[in-house]
Amino acid sequence: MSFTRRLFVSRSAAIAGAALALPDRLLGIGNGTIPANVELSAVPPGHGPMPDIPEGHLPLEFWQELRRNQFLIPADEAFFNTGTLGSSPKVVRDAVIDHMNHVDRDIAHWDYKAGNEQYFTGYAPEEWVRAKLAKLINAETDEIALTQNATFGMNFIANGLALGVGDEVICDEGAHPGGRCGWELRDKRYGANVKFVRIPAVVTDPQQLIDLYERATTPQTKVWAIPHMTSGTAVRFPVNELCRRARQRGIISVIDGAQTLGHLVIDVKAMGCDAFFSSPHKWMLAPKGTGILFIRKDLQPRVWSTLASTEWDNHDAGAYRLMQYGTGNLSLLVGLEKAVDFQNELQPARIQERVLSLADRLRAGLQQIPKVAISSPTHPELRSATTIWSIAGMTGERIQDALWNDAKIRVRSMGTGVRHCCHIYNLDSEVDRALENVRRLARA
């Protein structure tokens, strides 16, 4: 039976028998099942079962059902700020909550014996989730360290990498603090020479970004710190080509992927980077406070542990020695594993296709509105699911507040404009509703 046919039949059956009182209707929510005689619209957002995933192209009806069943965002609210934080699906939330309940209920069962279940993280290799993350980005398990966020990963590299006095690091001046400040700290404390490049206000060609790094490079340059996509300007860097050119020069390439994991297809081997770090709680919709750091095997001996516990000097354990930061919340890793499974079930390529198509729809509409200007790239190789746009005569904060107060549309102020991120829980109708309200604001 086709997806559309299954959807029609399930809805028809649900509507035909929706006679139960609301409390009874919700009895099946906890375990992900819904009684057959319950109207789907009566179930609160984010409390339905995971919809069947058809092969090939995912139709609009699938994304609508996914939003309704898996995400808690109310139907009348449009959330376009995934670049700051993502909304986790039900399968992830349930995994975290169930495991937290298990730990607190069964804590006396923990006997500390080797090979038995652990109740916290921070000391064990956690290969069960590292292996899945490695496969997701085409790496090896021992090249993956689990962190709390992208800032952890950046600092482990910036402050752990063995560099000599006078060695240079090239960094984007406008990079997010989580991708920049570790290098600044090293520069101030140890005298490493960090040189900043400034991205042009308008980027129309990938070569502009390549030229920035090449022109700043000298024989003393040892590292290129590159944002895969900038947080505040939504400039997507040609990282594959930059990493290739860095390797030709014997330069280490370190990629800030905070804005791209779960947004774009990530393949670190194809990218050719030496290190990559990210915050899965953004676009990958993982639990808040989860992070990933990839370090290529041949670079690992050159990276010191800067946060030390038992295995800090165990170089036979790969990137695991960088995970020695004391007691952590194992329940978050259980949720992180489910977020990886969720990505794999939907398929990263189909997620990328969906979010880029929504953003293209948004940009096409914005380009037709007088007084509206798009400052983020529209070049096919530089575009992303994030758009930075503005209205002449209005501050970003005024636009942000007007869209929320008038229409419950959440974007984020970025000075003179706003950042507008489209993700899989956004619907075509929400993009169109945003455009309608932008037209109204532009006429004011």
C-alpha positions in Angstrom: 0.0 0.0 0.0 1.4 3.5 -0.9 2.2 6.0 1.7 -0.6 8.3 0.6 -3.1 5.4 0.6 -2.0 4.3 4.1 -2.3 7.9 5.4 -5.9 8.2 4.0 -7.0 4.9 5.4 -5.5 5.5 8.9 -7.1 9.0 9.0 -10.5 7.8 7.9 -10.5 5.0 10.5 -9.4 7.4 13.1 -12.1 10.0 12.3 -14.8 7.4 12.1 -14.4 6.3 15.7 -13.3 9.5 17.5 -15.9 9.3 20.3 -13.7 8.8 23.4 -13.2 11.5 26.0 -9.8 13.3 25.7 -8.1 11.6 28.7 -8.9 8.2 27.3 -7.6 9.2 23.9 -4.3 9.9 25.4 -3.9 6.5 27.1 -1.8 5.1 24.1 0.5 8.1 23.8 3.1 7.0 26.3 4.2 4.0 24.3 3.9 5.6 20.9 0.6 3.9 19.9 -2.8 5.6 19.3 -6.1 3.8 19.6 -7.6 3.2 16.2 -10.7 5.3 17.0 -8.8 8.5 17.9 -8.9 11.4 15.5 -5.2 12.4 14.8 -6.0 16.0 15.3 -7.1 15.3 18.9 -3.6 14.0 19.8 -1.3 16.8 21.1 1.6 17.7 18.8 4.6 15.4 19.2 2.8 12.5 20.7 2.0 10.3 17.7 3.8 7.3 16.2 6.7 7.6 13.9 5.2 7.6 10.4 6.1 4.9 7.9 9.0 6.1 5.7 8.4 5.4 2.0 11.1 4.7 -0.5 12.3 7.4 -2.8 11.1 11.0 -2.7 9.3 11.8 0.5 5.9 13.5 -0.3 4.6 16.6 1.5 2.1 14.5 3.4 4.9 12.6 5.0 6.6 15.8 6.3 3.2 17.0 7.6 2.6 13.8 9.5 6.2 13.8 10.8 5.8 17.3 12.2 2.4 16.5 13.8 3.4 13.2 15.4 7.1 13.7 16.3 7.5 17.4 17.3 6.1 19.3 20.2 6.0 22.6 18.4 2.3 23.8 18.4 0.6 23.8 15.1 0.1 27.6 15.1 3.8 28.3 15.8 6.5 28.3 13.1 10.0 27.7 14.5 12.8 28.9 12.1 15.8 29.1 14.5 17.4 25.7 14.3 20.7 27.4 13.9 20.6 28.1 17.6 18.8 25.0 18.9 16.8 22.2 17.3 13.5 20.6 18.5 14.1 16.9 19.2 11.6 14.4 17.8 9.5 12.1 20.1 11.8 9.1 19.5 14.7 11.1 20.9 12.8 12.6 23.8 11.3 9.3 24.8 14.7 7.6 24.8 16.2 10.2 27.1 13.3 10.3 29.5 12.9 6.5 29.7 16.6 6.1 30.4 16.6 8.8 33.1 13.7 7.1 34.7 15.5 3.8 34.5 18.7 5.2 36.2 16.8 6.9 39.0 14.5 3.9 39.6 17.1 1.1 39.3 20.1 2.9 40.7 20.6 0.3 43.5 21.1 -2.4 40.8 24.4 -0.9 39.7 27.3 -3.1 40.9 30.3 -1.4 39.2 31.4 -4.8 37.8 33.3 -4.8 34.5 31.0 -5.6 31.5 27.8 -4.7 33.3 25.6 -1.7 32.6 27.0 1.7 33.5 24.8 4.5 34.8 26.8 7.6 33.8 29.3 8.5 31.2 32.7 10.3 31.2 34.9 7.2 31.8 33.8 4.5 29.4 34.6 4.4 25.6 30.9 4.4 24.6 31.7 2.7 21.3 28.0 1.8 20.8 27.2 5.5 19.9 30.6 6.5 18.6 30.4 3.8 16.0 27.1 5.1 14.7 28.3 8.6 14.6 31.4 7.5 12.8 29.4 5.7 10.1 27.1 8.7 9.7 30.0 11.0 8.7 32.2 8.2 7.1 34.9 8.0 9.8 36.4 5.3 12.0 35.1 4.8 15.6 38.4 5.6 17.2 38.5 8.9 15.3 35.4 10.1 17.2 35.3 11.7 20.6 32.0 12.6 22.4 31.9 16.1 23.7 29.2 18.4 25.2 29.1 20.8 22.1 31.1 22.2 19.3 32.9 24.7 21.6 34.4 21.7 23.5 35.7 20.2 20.2 37.2 23.5 19.0 39.0 24.0 22.3 40.3 20.4 22.5 41.9 21.0 19.1 43.0 24.7 19.5 44.6 24.1 22.9 45.8 20.6 22.4 47.4 20.8 19.0 51.2 20.7 19.2 52.3 24.0 17.6 55.6 25.8 17.9 56.3 29.5 18.6 55.7 31.5 15.5 53.5 28.9 13.9 50.4 30.5 12.3 46.7 29.8 12.4 44.4 31.3 9.8 40.9 31.9 11.2 37.7 33.6 10.1 37.4 36.9 12.0 33.6 36.7 12.1 33.5 33.0 13.2 31.2 32.1 16.0 32.9 32.4 19.4 32.6 28.6 19.7 34.8 28.2 16.6 37.2 31.1 17.3 37.9 31.9 21.0 40.0 28.8 21.7 42.5 30.0 19.1 42.4 33.5 20.6 43.1 32.0 24.0 46.1 30.1 22.7 47.3 33.2 20.9 47.2 35.3 24.1 48.6 32.7 26.4 51.3 31.0 24.3 52.1 33.5 21.6 50.8 31.4 18.7 50.3 33.7 15.8 46.6 33.7 14.9 45.8 35.6 11.8 42.2 36.6 10.9 40.6 36.8 7.5 37.5 38.9 6.9 34.7 37.5 4.7 33.3 40.1 2.3 29.9 41.5 3.0 28.6 39.8 -0.2 30.0 36.5 -1.3 29.0 35.5 -4.9 31.7 32.8 -5.7 33.4 30.0 -3.8 36.8 31.2 -5.1 36.4 34.4 -3.0 36.6 32.3 0.1 39.5 30.1 -1.1 41.5 33.3 -2.0 41.0 34.6 1.6 42.9 31.7 3.1 45.5 31.4 0.4 46.4 35.0 0.4 46.8 35.0 4.2 49.0 31.9 4.2 52.8 32.1 4.7 55.5 29.4 5.1 54.8 29.6 8.9 51.1 28.7 8.5 50.3 25.4 10.1 46.4 25.5 10.5 43.4 26.7 8.6 40.4 27.0 11.0 37.4 27.0 8.6 33.7 27.4 9.3 31.7 24.9 7.2 28.9 27.5 7.4 29.0 30.8 9.3 26.5 31.2 12.0 25.6 34.9 11.6 26.0 35.3 7.8 25.0 31.8 6.5 28.1 31.6 4.2 28.8 28.0 3.2 32.5 27.5 2.6 33.8 25.2 -0.2 35.4 23.0 2.5 36.3 20.1 0.1 38.5 22.3 -2.0 39.9 24.2 1.0 40.9 21.0 2.7 42.5 19.7 -0.5 44.6 22.8 -0.9 45.5 22.7 2.8 46.8 19.2 2.5 48.8 20.0 -0.5 50.6 22.6 1.6 51.0 20.4 4.7 48.5 22.6 6.6 46.1 21.1 9.1 42.4 21.8 8.3 40.0 22.1 11.2 36.3 22.4 10.2 33.6 24.0 12.4 30.5 22.0 11.5 28.2 23.3 14.2 25.7 24.5 11.5 26.0 21.6 9.0 25.7 18.2 10.8 22.1 17.2 10.3 21.6 19.9 7.7 24.0 18.8 4.9 25.4 15.4 4.0 28.7 15.1 5.9 31.5 12.8 4.7 34.8 13.7 6.4 36.8 11.4 4.1 35.4 13.1 1.0 35.9 16.4 2.6 39.5 15.6 3.4 39.6 17.5 6.7 41.9 16.7 9.6 39.4 17.6 12.3 35.7 18.3 12.4 33.5 19.3 15.3 29.8 19.9 15.7 26.8 20.3 18.1 24.2 17.6 17.2 21.6 19.4 19.3 21.2 21.9 16.5 20.3 20.5 13.1 20.7 16.8 14.0 17.9 17.4 16.7 19.8 15.5 19.4 19.5 16.1 23.1 20.8 19.5 24.3 24.4 19.2 25.5 25.8 16.7 23.0 28.8 17.1 20.8 31.0 15.3 18.4 34.7 15.7 17.6 36.4 13.9 14.6 40.2 13.8 14.5 41.9 12.0 11.7 44.1 9.1 13.0 47.4 10.5 11.7 46.7 13.8 13.5 45.8 12.3 16.9 49.5 11.9 18.1 49.9 15.7 17.7 46.9 16.6 19.9 47.5 16.7 23.7 44.7 16.0 26.1 43.7 19.3 27.8 41.0 17.9 30.1 42.5 14.9 32.0 41.2 11.9 33.8 42.1 8.2 33.9 42.8 7.5 30.2 44.1 11.0 29.2 47.5 9.5 28.1 46.2 6.3 26.5 47.2 6.9 22.9 46.2 3.4 21.9 42.6 4.3 22.5 42.3 6.8 19.7 40.1 9.8 20.4 38.6 8.2 23.5 41.4 9.8 25.6 39.8 13.2 24.8 36.5 12.0 26.4 38.0 11.9 29.9 36.1 14.8 31.5 34.3 13.2 34.4 30.7 12.2 35.2 28.2 13.0 32.4 24.6 12.2 31.6 24.5 8.8 29.9 20.8 9.4 29.1 21.8 12.1 26.7 24.0 9.6 24.8 21.0 7.2 24.6 19.1 10.1 23.0 22.0 10.9 20.7 22.0 7.4 19.4 18.3 7.7 18.6 19.0 11.0 16.8 21.5 9.2 14.7 19.0 6.4 14.0 16.4 9.1 13.1 18.8 10.7 10.6 19.6 7.4 9.0 16.0 6.4 8.7 15.1 9.6 6.9 18.5 9.6 5.1 20.8 12.6 5.2 20.6 13.2 1.5 16.8 13.4 1.6 17.0 15.7 4.7 19.3 18.0 2.8 17.1 18.0 -0.3 14.0 18.9 1.8 15.6 21.7 3.8 17.2 23.3 0.8 14.0 23.2 -1.1 12.2 25.0 1.7 14.9 27.6 1.8 14.8 28.0 -2.0 11.0 28.6 -1.7 11.7 31.2 1.0 14.4 33.0 -1.0 12.3 33.0 -4.2 9.5 34.7 -2.3 11.7 37.2 -0.6 13.3 38.3 -3.8 9.8 39.4 -5.1 9.2 41.7 -2.1 10.2 45.4 -2.5 12.4 46.7 0.3 13.6 43.2 1.2 17.3 42.3 0.7 19.0 38.9 1.1 22.5 39.1 2.3 23.4 35.4 2.6 24.7 33.6 -0.6 22.3 32.4 -3.3 25.1 30.8 -5.4 24.2 27.0 -5.7 27.5 25.9 -4.1 27.3 28.5 -1.2 23.6 28.4 -0.4 22.1 26.5 2.6 18.9 26.1 4.5 19.6 29.3 6.3 18.8 32.8 4.8 19.8 36.1 6.2 17.4 38.9 5.1 16.4 42.4 6.0 13.7 45.0 5.4 14.8 48.6 4.6 14.2 50.9 7.5 13.7 48.1 10.1 16.2 46.6 12.5 16.5 42.9 12.9 15.1 43.0 16.4 12.0 44.8 15.1 11.4 42.3 12.4 12.0 39.4 14.8 9.5 40.7 17.3 6.9 41.7 14.8 6.8 38.3 13.2 6.5 36.6 16.6 4.0 39.0 18.1 1.8 39.2 15.0 2.1 35.7 13.6 4.0 33.4 16.0 6.8 33.0 13.5 10.2 32.7 15.2 13.3 33.9 13.4 16.4 35.3 15.1 17.6 38.9 15.0 21.0 39.4 13.4 21.6 43.2 13.8 20.2 44.8 10.7 18.4 41.7 9.6 17.2 38.2 10.7 18.4 34.7 10.3 15.7 32.3 8.9 16.5 28.6 9.2 14.3 26.0 7.4 14.3 22.5 8.8 12.3 19.2 8.5 9.7 20.3 11.0 8.9 23.3 8.9 6.1 23.1 6.4 5.6 24.7 3.0 2.6 26.5 4.4 4.8 28.0 7.2 7.2 29.4 4.6 4.3 30.9 2.7 2.8 32.4 5.9 6.2 33.9 6.7 6.3 35.5 3.3 2.8 36.9 3.7 3.8 38.6 6.9 7.0 39.9 5.4 5.0 41.5 2.6 2.8 43.2 5.2 5.8 44.5 7.2 7.5 45.8 4.0 4.4 47.8 3.2 4.2 49.4 6.6 
